[in-house]
Amino acid sequence: MHGLLKLSRAIDWLNAQVGKYAIWLILAATVISALNAIVRKVFNSSSNAFLEVQWYLFAWSFLIAAGFTLLHREHVRIDVINSRLSKRKQVWIDIIGFAFFLTPLCLTVLYLSVPVVIQMYQSGEMSGNSGGLIRWPVWAALPAGFTLLLLQGWSELIKRIAFLRGQGPDPMGRLTDKTAEAELIEALRLQAEKDAAQAAAETGAAPKPQH
């Protein structure tokens, strides 16, 4: 069990580092979104390439931060029933969820997405939009993100099994307060979602790209 707990800590460290770097992708997506809006309004011009860069960055930041989000227990949970159960029953519910739902889901996504990414890379498939970008980099975010999520699910599984065996701390205990970096990541993520939704809504009314 000691070796598995060391592996769990290594996975936690990996996703914590990825979460720190995801902030820069969100910041870049936000800046590009703002510049796109300014250029479109001021110069009456737009570029599909920059719009797609913005979406690519948002996709990468959203997907690779999934493991970081699970690490900090920030995924949506339904606690109406769970909160009324004993601590051990809550841990057992998590174990079942990680082992029989999260793991098969991640493995299925990896099984389906990896061949697609390889095929796109080999064929050099391009966006269907005029002036758009090559496709495989954004699709590569799927296997990358779900690999990190799968690893974090296994880390959480290890921690809960260790707790039941009396060899680890309470995995359901109160987390430490969010760091400034974590709060900034959350704020920028929400802003990027807002900007992406606004850009998507305005795309239909935007003038044709000028090249």
GUZA-326382 format. One line per field, with one value per residue: residue number from 1; residue in three letters; chain; y negated, z, x of N, C-alpha, C in turn. Coordinates in pm, 1 decimal, m for minus. Atoms other than C-alpha are relative to their C-alpha. Example, Ala and Ser with C-alpha at 12.3 -4.5 7.8 and 13.67 -1.06 7.14 Angstrom:
i = c(1,2)
aa = c(ala,ser)
ch = c(A,A)
n.y = c(119.0,119.0)
n.z = c(0.0,m6.0)
n.x = c(89.0,m82.0)
ca.y = c(450.0,106.0)
ca.z = c(780.0,714.0)
ca.x = c(1230.0,1367.0)
c.y = c(m120.0,m109.0)
c.z = c(0.0,73.0)
c.x = c(90.0,m77.0)
***
This chain:
i = c(1,2,3,4,5,6,7,8,9,10,11,12,13,14,15,16,17,18,19,20,21,22,23,24,25,26,27,28,29,30,31,32,33,34,35,36,37,38,39,40,41,42,43,44,45,46,47,48,49,50,51,52,53,54,55,56,57,58,59,60,61,62,63,64,65,66,67,68,69,70,71,72,73,74,75,76,77,78,79,80,81,82,83,84,85,86,87,88,89,90,91,92,93,94,95,96,97,98,99,100,101,102,103,104,105,106,107,108,109,110,111,112,113,114,115,116,117,118,119,120,121,122,123,124,125,126,127,128,129,130,131,132,133,134,135,136,137,138,139,140,141,142,143,144,145,146,147,148,149,150,151,152,153,154,155,156,157,158,159,160,161,162,163,164,165,166,167,168,169,170,171,172,173,174,175,176,177,178,179,180,181,182,183,184,185,186,187,188,189,190,191,192,193,194,195,196,197,198,199,200,201,202,203,204,205,206,207,208,209,210,211)
aa = c(met,his,gly,leu,leu,lys,leu,ser,arg,ala,ile,asp,trp,leu,asn,ala,gln,val,gly,lys,tyr,ala,ile,trp,leu,ile,leu,ala,ala,thr,val,ile,ser,ala,leu,asn,ala,ile,val,arg,lys,val,phe,asn,ser,ser,ser,asn,ala,phe,leu,glu,val,gln,trp,tyr,leu,phe,ala,trp,ser,phe,leu,ile,ala,ala,gly,phe,thr,leu,leu,his,arg,glu,his,val,arg,ile,asp,val,ile,asn,ser,arg,leu,ser,lys,arg,lys,gln,val,trp,ile,asp,ile,ile,gly,phe,ala,phe,phe,leu,thr,pro,leu,cys,leu,thr,val,leu,tyr,leu,ser,val,pro,val,val,ile,gln,met,tyr,gln,ser,gly,glu,met,ser,gly,asn,ser,gly,gly,leu,ile,arg,trp,pro,val,trp,ala,ala,leu,pro,ala,gly,phe,thr,leu,leu,leu,leu,gln,gly,trp,ser,glu,leu,ile,lys,arg,ile,ala,phe,leu,arg,gly,gln,gly,pro,asp,pro,met,gly,arg,leu,thr,asp,lys,thr,ala,glu,ala,glu,leu,ile,glu,ala,leu,arg,leu,gln,ala,glu,lys,asp,ala,ala,gln,ala,ala,ala,glu,thr,gly,ala,ala,pro,lys,pro,gln,his)
ch = c(A,A,A,A,A,A,A,A,A,A,A,A,A,A,A,A,A,A,A,A,A,A,A,A,A,A,A,A,A,A,A,A,A,A,A,A,A,A,A,A,A,A,A,A,A,A,A,A,A,A,A,A,A,A,A,A,A,A,A,A,A,A,A,A,A,A,A,A,A,A,A,A,A,A,A,A,A,A,A,A,A,A,A,A,A,A,A,A,A,A,A,A,A,A,A,A,A,A,A,A,A,A,A,A,A,A,A,A,A,A,A,A,A,A,A,A,A,A,A,A,A,A,A,A,A,A,A,A,A,A,A,A,A,A,A,A,A,A,A,A,A,A,A,A,A,A,A,A,A,A,A,A,A,A,A,A,A,A,A,A,A,A,A,A,A,A,A,A,A,A,A,A,A,A,A,A,A,A,A,A,A,A,A,A,A,A,A,A,A,A,A,A,A,A,A,A,A,A,A,A,A,A,A,A,A,A,A,A,A,A,A)
n.y = c(120.8,116.2,32.8,57.7,135.8,82.4,22.5,94.6,133.6,43.1,40.2,126.2,105.1,22.5,76.4,133.1,77.9,25.2,103.4,129.4,42.9,21.9,139.9,80.2,m26.3,75.1,141.4,22.3,m5.6,121.9,112.6,m14.0,28.8,145.3,60.2,m30.1,87.1,136.9,7.9,m14.3,119.7,122.1,m8.1,m73.3,m112.3,m115.7,m107.4,m132.0,m58.6,47.7,m56.1,m140.3,m2.1,24.3,m121.6,m103.7,26.8,m26.3,m145.5,m56.1,39.5,m66.9,m144.9,m41.7,38.2,m88.3,m71.3,100.0,26.1,m116.6,4.2,96.0,m36.5,109.9,m46.7,3.6,m117.2,0.5,m36.7,m8.2,m128.7,m32.3,72.8,m58.4,m129.7,0.1,27.9,m120.4,m22.8,100.2,m44.3,m114.1,53.1,55.6,m112.2,m58.9,96.7,7.5,m128.5,m58.7,100.5,91.2,m73.5,m43.6,116.0,52.8,m98.6,2.0,121.3,m20.2,m101.2,59.1,125.4,m13.5,m27.9,117.9,95.7,m54.8,11.0,141.3,39.7,m59.3,56.8,145.7,56.7,142.1,50.2,26.7,144.1,70.1,52.0,m71.7,m64.2,m145.4,m50.5,m97.3,51.7,16.0,m133.3,m61.5,37.9,m104.1,m104.0,58.9,34.3,m117.3,m74.7,65.1,m26.7,m141.0,m13.7,59.6,m91.2,m109.9,55.2,12.5,m137.2,m46.8,70.6,m47.3,m136.1,14.8,47.6,m111.9,m92.8,67.5,32.9,131.1,100.7,8.9,65.4,84.7,110.2,135.8,39.2,129.8,109.1,12.6,92.5,111.2,m53.2,m75.5,95.2,69.2,m96.3,m8.4,125.4,8.1,m101.8,51.6,107.6,m61.1,m59.6,109.7,55.6,m99.0,m2.2,124.0,m7.9,m95.7,61.9,107.7,m50.6,2.2,136.3,62.2,4.2,m106.9,26.1,60.7,m59.8)
n.z = c(0.0,m7.2,136.6,68.6,m51.1,64.9,135.4,m12.3,m22.5,125.7,89.5,m53.3,33.9,144.6,33.8,m59.8,90.1,122.7,m32.4,m3.4,136.7,72.0,m17.7,109.2,117.6,m18.2,17.7,143.0,67.2,m35.3,71.0,142.6,15.1,m9.2,120.7,110.3,m11.5,31.8,144.5,72.1,m17.7,42.1,138.1,79.7,58.5,m88.0,49.2,m51.5,m66.1,m137.7,m71.2,m30.3,m103.2,m126.4,m36.8,m29.0,m132.6,m99.6,m8.1,m71.9,m141.6,m63.5,m8.8,m80.1,m139.4,m60.1,m110.2,m104.7,m61.0,m83.0,m114.7,m97.2,m24.5,48.8,95.3,m51.3,m78.9,m52.0,m139.5,m75.7,m69.7,m42.8,m121.1,m115.9,m27.7,m80.8,76.1,70.8,112.7,100.9,63.9,85.1,119.3,85.5,55.8,107.5,109.1,68.7,58.6,94.3,87.8,54.7,73.1,131.7,84.8,50.6,91.2,123.7,74.4,53.2,106.1,117.6,45.2,43.5,144.1,75.9,m2.4,85.2,139.2,37.3,9.2,120.4,119.6,0.9,20.0,m30.1,m31.7,115.4,12.9,78.3,m83.6,m127.3,m44.1,4.3,m99.0,m101.3,m131.8,m92.5,m33.8,m92.1,m136.6,m56.8,m70.4,m104.5,m114.9,m63.3,m65.8,m129.2,m83.5,m38.3,m101.4,m125.6,m54.4,m65.7,m121.4,m100.2,m37.6,m91.4,m128.2,m71.6,m46.5,m111.6,m114.9,m53.1,m62.7,m111.5,37.9,62.8,m60.1,50.4,131.1,10.3,m92.4,54.6,73.7,m35.3,78.0,134.4,17.3,90.4,136.9,27.1,14.2,127.1,104.2,5.5,53.1,142.4,70.0,16.7,98.4,131.4,41.4,39.9,126.0,106.3,32.2,70.9,133.7,78.4,32.7,96.1,121.4,112.2,46.4,30.4,142.5,47.4,m25.9,105.3,m0.1)
n.x = c(82.5,m87.9,m39.2,115.0,19.1,m102.2,50.2,110.6,m56.1,m62.5,109.0,52.0,m97.0,7.5,120.0,m13.5,m84.9,76.6,97.0,m68.1,m30.5,125.9,37.5,m55.6,82.5,124.3,m33.7,m23.0,130.3,72.9,m62.2,30.7,142.4,17.4,m57.2,92.0,117.1,m41.5,m26.6,126.1,81.6,m69.3,m48.2,98.4,m72.5,m7.4,m86.0,35.6,m116.6,m7.2,114.6,m27.3,m103.8,70.4,73.6,m99.2,m55.6,103.7,16.9,m114.4,3.3,113.3,m18.8,m115.0,23.3,100.9,m63.5,m23.4,130.3,33.0,m90.8,53.2,140.0,82.2,99.9,137.2,37.8,137.0,m23.7,125.5,m1.6,m136.1,m37.9,67.4,m59.9,m121.6,m121.5,m43.3,90.5,m34.1,m123.9,34.0,67.9,m104.9,m77.6,81.1,5.9,m129.2,m37.6,95.5,59.7,m100.8,m104.1,47.9,26.7,m127.0,m58.5,78.6,m36.2,m134.9,8.9,63.6,m61.1,m139.9,m9.3,42.4,m110.9,m106.3,43.5,m3.8,m140.8,m58.0,62.0,m13.6,133.8,12.5,132.9,84.6,17.9,m101.2,m107.2,m2.4,m123.5,m8.6,94.3,m42.4,m38.4,112.5,48.5,m96.0,36.6,87.0,m75.9,m84.7,82.8,59.7,m107.8,m22.6,117.6,m7.2,m104.4,45.6,100.6,m71.9,m60.9,106.2,35.8,m104.9,12.6,118.2,m28.5,m93.6,77.3,78.2,m94.7,m64.7,m137.1,m4.7,88.0,136.7,m1.0,118.2,m18.0,2.9,m119.0,m55.4,56.7,m55.1,m110.5,29.1,m7.5,122.3,108.7,m18.8,36.3,145.5,52.4,m32.0,78.1,135.4,m5.6,m22.7,126.8,88.0,m50.3,19.6,142.5,30.9,m59.8,78.1,128.0,m20.9,m65.0,93.7,21.2,m129.0,m31.3,m86.1,m141.4,m80.0,m132.4)
ca.y = c(0.0,m232.4,m210.9,m284.7,m588.4,m717.3,m671.9,m858.9,m1150.8,m1159.7,m1174.7,m1448.4,m1647.5,m1601.6,m1728.5,m2013.4,m2126.2,m2089.2,m2300.5,m2576.9,m2580.4,m2564.5,m2916.4,m3048.1,m2877.0,m3035.2,m3373.9,m3340.6,m3240.8,m3539.8,m3784.3,m3647.1,m3662.1,m4026.9,m4113.0,m3936.1,m4139.2,m4466.6,m4397.2,m4291.1,m4602.3,m4860.7,m4736.2,m4540.2,m4238.4,m3888.5,m3580.4,m3219.5,m3124.2,m3344.7,m3228.5,m2867.9,m2938.7,m3074.8,m2760.1,m2533.9,m2701.2,m2682.4,m2312.3,m2234.2,m2433.4,m2277.4,m1917.5,m1905.8,m2074.3,m1795.2,m1595.9,m1909.2,m1973.7,m1618.4,m1653.9,m1952.4,m1783.5,m2062.4,m1843.2,m1857.7,m1621.7,m1525.0,m1525.6,m1505.2,m1137.3,m1106.7,m1369.6,m1172.4,m857.6,m760.6,m846.8,m486.8,m456.4,m781.5,m644.4,m321.3,m517.6,m703.2,m377.0,m230.4,m549.2,m568.8,m196.9,m117.7,m447.9,m693.7,m435.7,m271.1,m614.5,m738.8,m415.5,m429.9,m788.9,m698.8,m393.0,m602.9,m924.0,m804.5,m643.5,m960.3,m1180.7,m950.1,m945.8,m1325.4,m1366.9,m1132.8,m1288.4,m1648.2,m1718.3,m2090.0,m2289.4,m2323.2,m2699.5,m2933.1,m3013.6,m2757.9,m2554.2,m2195.6,m1972.0,m1718.4,m1955.6,m2028.6,m1663.5,m1564.5,m1746.4,m1461.4,m1176.8,m1410.6,m1537.8,m1201.0,m1039.1,m1294.5,m1246.1,m867.0,m891.1,m1123.3,m886.2,m605.1,m831.1,m906.0,m534.1,m451.9,m716.8,m586.3,m223.5,m330.5,m513.9,m205.5,1.1,m254.4,m344.5,m689.7,m1016.9,m1096.1,m1166.0,m1337.3,m1582.8,m1957.0,m2075.7,m2362.1,m2700.3,m2766.5,m2924.8,m3254.8,m3061.4,m2829.8,m3123.6,m3301.2,m2985.3,m2965.5,m3334.1,m3318.1,m2995.2,m3157.1,m3462.7,m3242.1,m3052.7,m3382.5,m3516.5,m3191.6,m3190.4,m3554.1,m3491.5,m3189.2,m3392.6,m3672.9,m3447.9,m3425.6,m3803.4,m3870.2,m3975.4,m3721.3,m3684.8,m3898.8,m3743.1)
ca.z = c(0.0,70.8,m290.9,m416.7,m190.1,m332.8,m680.4,m568.3,m441.9,m771.3,m967.4,m737.2,m795.6,m1173.2,m1191.8,m953.5,m1190.1,m1496.1,m1322.5,m1268.3,m1636.0,m1752.0,m1618.1,m1897.2,m2164.1,m2018.4,m2003.8,m2366.3,m2477.3,m2293.1,m2447.8,m2800.1,m2752.8,m2648.0,m2942.4,m3183.3,m3051.8,m3079.5,m3435.3,m3543.6,m3401.7,m3484.7,m3818.7,m3936.1,m3997.1,m3858.3,m3890.0,m3859.2,m3761.0,m3451.3,m3361.1,m3381.9,m3180.1,m2908.7,m2915.6,m2923.5,m2615.9,m2431.6,m2518.3,m2393.9,m2071.9,m1997.5,m2065.5,m1910.8,m1595.2,m1538.1,m1324.8,m1129.4,m1068.9,m941.5,m716.1,m548.5,m546.7,m754.0,m992.2,m958.8,m687.9,m575.9,m197.9,m104.6,m13.3,14.0,287.7,514.8,503.0,729.1,625.5,533.9,315.3,140.1,72.9,m63.2,m298.7,m428.9,m474.0,m677.9,m880.9,m958.7,m1030.5,m1222.4,m1380.2,m1414.3,m1519.3,m1793.2,m1919.5,m1950.2,m2110.8,m2362.0,m2457.5,m2496.5,m2705.9,m2938.3,m2953.0,m2991.6,m3336.3,m3452.0,m3344.0,m3514.2,m3834.9,m3834.2,m3772.3,m4056.1,m4301.5,m4199.4,m4187.5,m4192.0,m4062.8,m4299.6,m4238.2,m4472.6,m4324.4,m4046.1,m3864.2,m3873.7,m3671.5,m3481.2,m3211.0,m3069.4,m3090.5,m2904.5,m2602.5,m2558.8,m2489.2,m2295.0,m2070.9,m2012.4,m1937.2,m1661.6,m1535.9,m1536.5,m1341.7,m1086.2,m1050.1,m970.1,m722.9,m545.4,m548.8,m382.4,m114.5,m28.8,m10.2,214.2,439.6,473.1,563.2,825.1,630.7,506.7,609.7,556.4,180.5,241.7,491.2,444.2,178.5,242.2,123.3,m245.0,m341.2,m526.1,m837.3,m808.3,m761.5,m1062.2,m1273.3,m1183.0,m1257.2,m1592.8,m1684.6,m1625.9,m1827.8,m2112.9,m2117.6,m2137.0,m2415.1,m2613.8,m2591.3,m2700.9,m2992.9,m3104.4,m3091.9,m3298.7,m3557.8,m3769.4,m3786.8,m3833.0,m4177.6,m4390.6,m4307.2,m4508.9,m4608.1)
ca.x = c(0.0,290.7,402.3,51.8,26.8,355.5,208.1,m104.5,103.9,294.5,m32.0,m163.2,156.6,129.6,m227.5,m148.9,128.4,m95.5,m359.2,m105.0,m11.3,m374.3,m414.7,m193.6,m403.1,m715.9,m545.3,m431.8,m783.7,m929.3,m680.3,m733.5,m1110.6,m1088.2,m861.8,m1097.8,m1390.0,m1196.2,m1076.2,m1425.0,m1591.6,m1325.4,m1189.4,m1495.5,m1272.7,m1242.5,m1023.3,m1132.7,m778.8,m784.7,m1135.1,m1020.4,m704.8,m931.8,m1147.2,m839.8,m694.4,m1025.0,m1062.3,m712.4,m750.1,m1089.7,m985.8,m639.7,m771.6,m1027.2,m783.2,m689.5,m1059.9,m1112.2,m808.5,m975.7,m1319.7,m1472.7,m1672.3,m2050.4,m2176.1,m2526.1,m2505.0,m2874.5,m2837.3,m2460.5,m2429.2,m2664.6,m2452.0,m2165.5,m1811.0,m1728.7,m2039.1,m1948.7,m1601.6,m1748.2,m1974.2,m1668.5,m1477.0,m1762.1,m1787.7,m1415.8,m1378.2,m1696.4,m1799.9,m1510.8,m1250.6,m1463.2,m1570.0,m1212.0,m1092.2,m1377.9,m1297.3,m929.2,m1016.1,m1231.3,m1027.4,m667.6,m722.9,m902.6,m612.4,m361.0,m565.7,m599.5,m227.5,m135.8,m381.1,m312.9,m686.8,m768.9,m1062.5,m1356.6,m1360.9,m1178.6,m839.4,m894.5,m633.2,m514.5,m745.8,m536.0,m399.2,m744.1,m851.2,m534.4,m677.0,m928.6,m682.6,m454.2,m733.1,m897.2,m560.8,m503.7,m860.3,m817.1,m491.8,m650.3,m944.7,m702.3,m522.6,m850.4,m933.0,m599.6,m652.8,m998.6,m886.6,m598.1,m844.6,m1066.2,m758.2,m656.1,m342.9,m432.7,m598.7,m964.7,m998.1,m1331.7,m1188.6,m1196.0,m959.1,m725.4,m842.1,m795.0,m468.7,m461.4,m360.3,m661.2,m896.9,m744.7,m778.9,m1147.2,m1208.3,m1031.7,m1210.0,m1548.1,m1443.0,m1317.2,m1648.5,m1835.8,m1613.0,m1634.4,m2014.3,m2028.9,m1792.2,m1994.4,m2315.9,m2164.0,m1996.6,m2309.4,m2336.9,m1965.7,m1836.5,m1657.0,m1287.8,m1051.2,m722.2)
c.y = c(m125.9,m44.4,m64.5,m142.6,m95.3,m31.6,m102.5,m142.2,m54.2,m47.2,m132.6,m115.7,m34.2,m85.9,m138.8,m90.1,m33.9,m110.3,m138.1,m51.8,m26.4,m144.7,m85.5,23.9,m78.5,m148.5,m32.1,0.5,m126.5,m119.9,4.9,m30.7,m150.1,m69.7,25.4,m93.8,m143.4,m17.2,5.8,m127.7,m123.8,2.9,76.5,117.9,113.5,106.7,132.0,64.3,m42.8,49.9,144.8,15.3,m17.6,125.4,113.3,m17.2,29.8,150.0,63.8,m34.3,72.9,147.7,39.3,m38.2,91.2,78.3,m90.9,m29.2,115.4,4.1,m89.8,20.0,m112.1,42.9,m1.0,130.8,m15.9,53.5,13.9,128.3,26.2,m65.0,58.6,134.0,m14.3,m22.3,121.9,30.0,m100.8,41.4,117.4,m44.4,m57.6,110.9,64.5,m93.2,m6.2,129.0,43.8,m101.0,m89.8,73.9,51.8,m115.9,m51.9,96.3,3.7,m121.1,14.1,97.8,m60.5,m119.6,15.6,34.4,m119.5,m101.9,47.5,m15.3,m144.8,m49.2,50.6,m62.8,m151.0,m70.6,m144.5,m33.9,m24.3,m147.5,m61.7,m60.4,69.1,74.0,150.8,57.1,81.1,m61.6,m14.3,135.9,70.7,m36.1,106.2,110.7,m55.4,m27.8,121.0,92.9,m57.8,24.9,144.4,21.4,m56.8,84.6,116.7,m47.9,m11.5,137.5,56.1,m63.5,51.0,143.0,m4.5,m45.4,114.3,101.9,m62.1,m40.4,m136.1,m96.2,2.4,m72.6,m93.5,m121.3,m133.3,m29.1,m132.4,m105.8,m8.3,m99.4,m112.6,47.3,73.2,m93.2,m74.2,91.0,5.2,m125.8,m11.8,103.1,m49.7,m111.2,56.0,64.4,m107.6,m57.0,95.8,5.6,m124.0,3.5,93.9,m60.4,m105.6,48.4,m8.6,m138.3,m68.8,m1.2,113.9,m36.2,m60.2,52.7,m81.1)
c.z = c(0.0,m139.9,m77.8,46.8,m56.9,m143.2,1.3,19.0,m127.0,m99.5,45.4,m37.5,m148.1,m35.9,63.3,m89.4,m129.3,24.2,3.1,m140.5,m80.9,9.7,m116.1,m129.5,7.8,m20.6,m147.4,m76.8,26.0,m76.1,m148.7,m26.7,2.9,m125.1,m121.5,0.9,m39.1,m150.1,m79.5,7.5,m59.8,m148.5,m92.1,m72.9,101.5,m63.7,62.7,75.4,146.0,81.9,39.6,101.6,137.5,46.0,34.6,141.6,109.5,17.6,79.3,148.8,74.4,23.7,88.6,146.5,68.4,117.9,118.4,74.6,89.8,125.0,109.7,26.6,m40.9,m107.7,65.9,72.4,44.4,142.4,82.2,82.1,61.4,132.5,125.9,40.8,88.9,m89.1,m80.4,m120.7,m111.9,m77.0,m93.5,m127.4,m97.7,m66.1,m116.6,m120.9,m79.9,m75.3,m113.3,m92.4,m63.5,m84.0,m135.0,m95.3,m62.7,m99.9,m132.8,m85.4,m61.3,m117.3,m128.7,m55.6,m52.9,m148.5,m86.6,m7.5,m91.3,m147.4,m48.1,m16.6,m129.9,m127.6,m9.6,m21.2,48.2,36.5,m128.6,m22.6,m80.7,92.0,133.8,23.3,m21.8,120.8,114.2,133.5,97.6,38.8,97.8,145.2,66.4,69.0,109.9,126.1,71.4,60.0,137.9,95.1,48.9,110.2,134.0,63.8,71.8,128.6,111.6,48.4,100.8,137.7,80.8,50.3,119.5,126.1,63.1,70.9,119.7,m28.4,m67.0,67.5,m63.5,m134.7,m20.2,91.1,m70.5,m71.0,52.0,m88.0,m135.9,m1.2,m92.3,m144.7,m36.7,m20.2,m132.9,m116.7,m16.0,m61.2,m150.0,m80.4,m25.6,m103.7,m140.3,m52.3,m50.1,m134.5,m115.9,m42.4,m78.5,m142.4,m89.5,m43.2,m108.3,m132.2,m121.1,m57.4,m40.3,m150.1,m37.8,23.6,m121.6,8.9,m90.0)
c.x = c(86.0,42.2,m113.2,m26.9,104.4,m41.7,m112.7,51.4,64.6,m106.1,m59.7,91.8,m8.6,m120.7,0.9,84.6,m73.8,m102.6,62.0,28.3,m126.5,m44.5,48.8,m76.1,m130.4,24.8,19.4,m131.9,m80.4,54.3,m34.3,m146.9,m25.8,52.6,m89.1,m119.9,34.6,20.8,m130.0,m82.9,65.8,34.7,m95.0,64.4,6.1,87.5,m43.0,115.2,6.9,m118.8,26.4,112.2,m63.7,m72.5,96.7,54.8,m102.2,m20.6,113.1,m6.0,m110.9,29.0,117.7,m16.2,m101.4,57.6,27.0,m130.0,m42.6,86.9,m55.2,m149.2,m95.4,m98.7,m137.9,m31.6,m145.3,6.0,m127.9,m4.8,136.4,36.7,m63.2,59.8,122.6,121.1,44.5,m90.5,26.0,124.9,m27.3,m71.6,102.1,81.1,m75.1,m4.1,128.7,31.1,m91.9,m68.3,106.4,104.0,m49.6,m27.8,128.4,63.9,m74.9,34.6,138.9,m2.1,m55.9,76.8,142.0,10.9,m39.5,112.8,112.8,m36.0,5.8,143.3,62.1,m55.6,17.2,m132.4,m7.2,m144.5,m78.3,m24.0,113.4,105.7,11.6,130.3,m4.7,m75.0,61.0,41.5,m116.6,m58.6,93.4,m29.4,m87.1,79.5,89.0,m81.3,m56.5,105.5,27.6,m117.1,0.0,103.2,m45.4,m108.4,64.3,66.6,m103.2,m44.9,99.7,m16.3,m119.2,17.7,94.8,m72.8,m79.2,88.3,70.7,142.9,12.2,m95.2,m138.5,m0.5,m117.9,10.1,1.2,130.7,51.6,m62.5,67.2,115.3,m43.9,1.7,m128.0,m119.0,9.7,m35.3,m151.4,m59.9,24.1,m78.1,m141.2,m4.1,18.6,m127.8,m95.6,41.6,m23.0,m146.0,m39.8,53.7,m79.1,m132.7,14.3,57.3,m91.6,m20.2,128.3,23.5,90.8,144.7,67.3,140.5,91.3)
***
